[in-house]
Amino acid sequence: MNNEAIIMRWLKQCDQTGTLPWEYDFEEEIFSQKPGSLPFSKDPIKRFLEKKEGFYGRPSCETEDCPLMQAIYWVLWGTYSKNVTLKVKGDCDADVMNSFWSIFKIYLRSTYTDFFKNAQCIHPKGLFPNKGKFSPESKLLFAYKGYGAKEGSSWFSIIRLNYDGIFKKFEDSNLQKVAAFSHTLGNFTLTPQRFNSIGVTNSNNTNEHHKGIKHNDQYNTWSNALHELKELDWASQHYLNCDSWDHYCRKFFMEDYKEEYSYERSPGKQEEFLSKIYLSIENRGKHLIKELCDKLNSKNFDFYRKYLLDLN
């Protein structure tokens, strides 16, 4: 795989179309737009909901593991993720740092409390498939029938159907920005293998493991996950060729996440939290693109001269 050529082709395309590469949606890489299929919605939240409902077909792989991202991982850090479709596999995981779905769920529950109150009372898990006349799902289905719920509905479809009415507030929220940046370069990273699942081996003794942290959920932000990584034995294990947690943070541009924070559940503070999330992704993305261009000795792009030349 000619990684440099793959990246250069992408950067040139971005420059020619006026797309800032740190704003590029990498889900463009994993959904095949067939003739006659629906074009991606320009509204990033609608696009998220429609993808979840299968409007654009099935993705070819996880966004963070797509060939373009694998090429970027190699040029930036000299390794692929373990899911690369090549014989030479990396010994690390590719991770989405800030999960939009987790952030979205918290925003919905704190901002649209009345709308979701019935769901919490009737069926806390909030599942719509109808399993019988007297099942919780059946009662939930009946309660939300006026919002377009029908057998087999999902929350994605209910929210989409009521998007321009009940959920119109989305249009003026920083949630739009978070959705837009959720699958951009600045939101992808590499982590020690199994970190976001069963845990990482913390020594040569395979019975010693560091407990994994599920950061793509509603309880742990990426900053929480990053601080869990601090507990690993970097000095002896050299995960991702880093001999310390600080080394990892520098190498993978994690400065915006070193000060730990949790999800914001207070309605009055949501916008500030959402702003922090998308600005951190955007800032990291710019630094990664600058690093790519510098490594490839390609600094003549318009976006580089305009936005990255004096970036520190």
PEBEL-V469918 format. One record per backbone hydrogen bond with DSSP energy under -1.0 kcal/mol. CO is the residue of the C=O (numbers start at 1). NH is the residue of the N-H. Records with the same first field share a line. If there is no record, write none. Layout:
# PEBEL-V469918
CO=NH + NH
This chain:
# PEBEL-V469918
1=3
2=6
3=7
4=8
5=9
6=10
7=11
8=12
9=13
10=14
11=15
12=16
13=17
14=19
20=23
25=28
26=29
27=31
30=60
32=34
34=37
43=47
44=48
45=49
46=50
47=51
48=52
49=53
50=55
51=54
54=57
62=65
63=66
66=70
67=71
68=72
69=73
70=74
71=75
72=76
73=77
74=78
81=84 + 90
84=86
92=82
93=191
95=189
99=103
100=104
101=105
102=106
103=107
104=108
105=109
106=110
107=111
108=112
112=116
116=120
117=121
118=122
119=123
123=126
132=135
135=139
136=140
137=141
138=142
139=143
140=144
142=145
144=147 + 149
145=148
150=153
154=158
155=159
156=160
157=161
158=162
160=163
162=165 + 167
165=168
167=170
168=171
169=172
170=173
173=176
174=178
175=179
176=180
177=181
181=184
183=26
184=187
185=188
187=97
189=95
191=93
192=195
194=197 + 199
195=213
200=210
205=208
208=202
210=200
213=215
221=225
222=226
223=227
224=228
225=229
228=231
229=232
232=234
233=237
234=238
238=241
239=242
244=248
245=249
246=250
247=251
248=252
249=254
250=253
254=257
255=258
266=269
269=273
270=274
271=275
272=276
273=277
274=278
275=279
276=280
277=281
278=282
279=283
280=284
281=285
282=286
283=287
284=288
285=289
286=290
287=291
288=292
289=293
290=294
291=295
292=296
293=298
301=305
302=306
303=307
304=308 + 309
308=311
